[in-house]
Amino acid sequence: MELKKLKQIIEAALMASGEVLSVERLQLLFDDYEKPKSPAIKQALESLMEDFSDRGIELVEVASGYRLQVRKEVAPWVTRLWDEKPQRYSRALLETMSLIAYRQPITRGDIEDVRGVAVSSQIIRTLLDREWVRVVGHRDVPGRPAMYATTKEFLDYFSLKSLDELPSLDEIREMDDANQNLDLINAEKKASATREYDFDSEEDVATRGEEVLAETELELEEAQKLIDQVEDNVFNKPSEEELAAEREAEREVVRQKAEEERLAEENRLAEMANKTQQRLSSGLGEDDGPSSVDLADKIASHQARLSGINLESENQKPAVEGVVAEETVIEGVEELTLVQQQERLMQQLMQEEAQRQSSGQGSDQSSDQNLVQSQPEAVEPLVEASIEADVETEMEAEAKAEQELLEQEAAAERELMEQETLEQEQLEEELLEKEQLEKELLEKERLAEEALENELGLDDESLDSSSSENASNIKKNSLFDD
């Protein structure tokens, strides 16, 4: 394939992909019978680099391959195409990233030793999410802390082929000194620019002074608005008492919800016990004698125990002195639900009532007496077992509600701690911005004062020159008169 055609294909692929493409990835664009070799592709890439040398975009080689990007010289104009501003990173994050890049592999404790402050978990999480760093191992010390190192994505983002292209520490110091000197030169240029005014009259001086004052006042107002906004964000933070009150209110809401659920469960159990009592009362009849009354009293006493009320009455009959042990209950009763136990009880009562009515008058009386005596013995264990099951169910529900309440409180505490950490970081950033704004404000005030002083100095010089000219003219006139 011709070099010109190969360059066109590679250029179009890089432009369309918008990402880094390696030589191997570019080879996959071609069929097997026309696939160019690596040297041919590299030759085409080098030729493209020369073609883009005097354009607004450039072809650069990074760690993962090649990509097209905007030249940094024209970036300030190109960025105006997007309304969204680029993401700003905090000073703490940039310092952490620099330490990992220059001292990798490095642990979190090593970073904290160098910086002198604790490293936030949010910073490490951000670097991992951006895929700028990764865990390369664990140091063989107690606790086995993770060791972090940079990735290819980090090199691609900063347009580096390898870590060797990072500036050395000596170069960084030289750049810092050069930046400081450049700042001084720019300040001197601004100061000298304020002195280069050519005024023809006093009115021009006064007009220029008013314009400078108006511009300075406008800039001061804008700076003051920004400072007020930062102070509102910093000082309007809720106090510890307010945060504690909010946490207590959340806990109270959770407690109320658990209490409402418990009361609803008690009401449901009480309603179920009432239905059981009504069925027993309607099924036994008047001829059952004291057995139905004893059962009704027993159900009422258990219902009162569930709702937390102690039934004490003068006319209350003595409770049944003993409850038949669970071993005497018929097989399979423990495995039945409360409704099934009630249905079985009603069926037994109806069958016994039908047998009693169908039997003879003489012999039936003795069998009825035996039935009345046997009914309490068969019914009481069933009722007792069902009520005990309800009590156990209620206790389990209360324990589950308490456990859920504790889990919710722990989750709320963790969320509040994370929120406080984020707010602290935002507070530090806002304080730094406030200090920067104050410095800029002071610099503008100083420049404005220098401009006014220069203008007033020019005014005085013009007045002195005019007065000296008048004096010389008067002297000449006096000589001519003589």
Secondary structure, 3 states (H helix, E strand, C coil): CCHHHHHHHHHHHHHHHCCCECHHHHHCCCCHHHCCCHHHHHHHHHHHHHHHHHCCEEEEEECCEEEEEECCCCHHHHHHHCCCCCCCCCHHHHHHHHHHHHHCCEEHHHHHHHHCCCCCHHHHHHHHHCCCEEEEEECCCCCCCEEEEECHHHHHHCCCCCHHHCCCHHHHHHHHHHHHHHHHHHHHHHHHHHHCCCCCCHHHHHHHHHHHHHHHHHHHHHHHHHHHHHHHHHHCCCCHHHHHHHHHHHHHHHHHHHHHHHHHHHHHHHHHHHHHHHHHHHHHCHHHCHHHHHHHHHHHHHHHHHHCCCCCCCCCCCCCCCCCCHHHCCCCCCCCCHHHHHHHHHHHHHHHHHHHHHCCHHHHHHHHHHHHHHHHHHHHHHHHHHHHHHHHHHHHHHHHHHHHHHHHHHHHHHHHHHHHHHHHHHHHHHHHHHHHHHHHHHHHHHHHHHHHHHHHHHHHHHHHHHHHHHHHHHHHHHHHHC
